[in-house]
Amino acid sequence: MILNRYERMIARRYLLPGKGEGFIFLVASISLVAVMLGVAALIIVMSVMNGFRAELFDKIVGLNGHAVIQGYGGRLDNWQDIVRQARATPGVTDAVPLIEQPLMASYSGRVEGVIARGMQRQDILRNPVLQGKVLAGSLDALQPGSNNVAIGARLAEALGASVGGQISLISPDGRTTPFGTVPRIVSYNVAAVFEVGVYDYDKAFVLMPIEDAQTLLLLGDAVGMVEVQTVDADRVGEILEPLRPAVSGRAVIADWRTLNSSLFEALQVERVAMFVVLSIIILVAVFNILSSLIMLVRAKTRDIAILRTMGATRRAMMKIFMTVGVTIGVLGILAGLVLGAIFLFFRQSVVNFVQFVTGQNLWDPSIRFLTELPSKTDPFEVLAIVVMAMLFSFLATLYPAWKAASTDPVQVLRYE
């Protein structure tokens, strides 16, 4: 929409408050602020939802792989063949044997439910989720036969354990006696405390060399499952399809969608619902633009009539008032982008400040899974929000602009 010189001058004058037009300017300013808040709210919420999903996906998949080949009965014999076949499958980047078993852990009279996770030492050291997440001690101490383990930070807090302490793992699969099965209790030294940022993992996981886990659980040379990483998490089912006949009758293949389907589906539904609900804020802001333009047209009826008698066309009148409305929308969108960026940059500080002022824990990791408020801004989503706000703003200008262009100068100036 290209304006000539006089059209730009008139549009600029109508954007600024004239004599007796303070109320119209106030309504227009409220419209601008409303658009700003709506755009900022959408960007902030969508970025946080994207960050939440990305963080959960990276950490859950980082520890559990894109898929697992789970042995029947929790036992997978001759797993070396499966690992070889998996690594030879096109699209598979790695296959890692591991053992996971729910157990009980005790320390100084305190007992907690845990998940003992046995992995080969080299797999523990090169796991990207664990790198840089050790708060105390060292993962290098997890040598086979050393009876050393690493535990999550929340588990360490719950038990009161620390590096150098000794925890006992209790397995229900123990010795069989005439009086029943005696639970197997083995003591381990705490060699490291880690925090990956997912509450459930930090509260439950006990990492140990796979050889020690086999000894604890009386598995011999067997493992519980094989974790598989692929080149594309979204195509994991297609990539692992050739492997299914090889494991048929011995194990079942479950990908990350199956293992965490309810969580990620809930996040997707919530994401869509939040987008729709918050879009209504922008729609309400656009109605404010509509009302301010209608008032402006009513206030400028005489000016419009004079401009028409001086040769201004209906098209020119429409362009002027559409420019005024779109300018309010564009300024609100730009301010919303800036406000959203500032909030996302200081998001954790804002959460901490609100928690300090209210005395309430707004981000309980036991409920939210993650220990900090995440954020991941999608440029395409931001573009979609901006285009939507621009479209709403443009549509809101059509009726007032048409009303201004339809002004009959003869009727307005008849008694002047």
Disulfide bonds with the S-S distance in Angstrom:
none
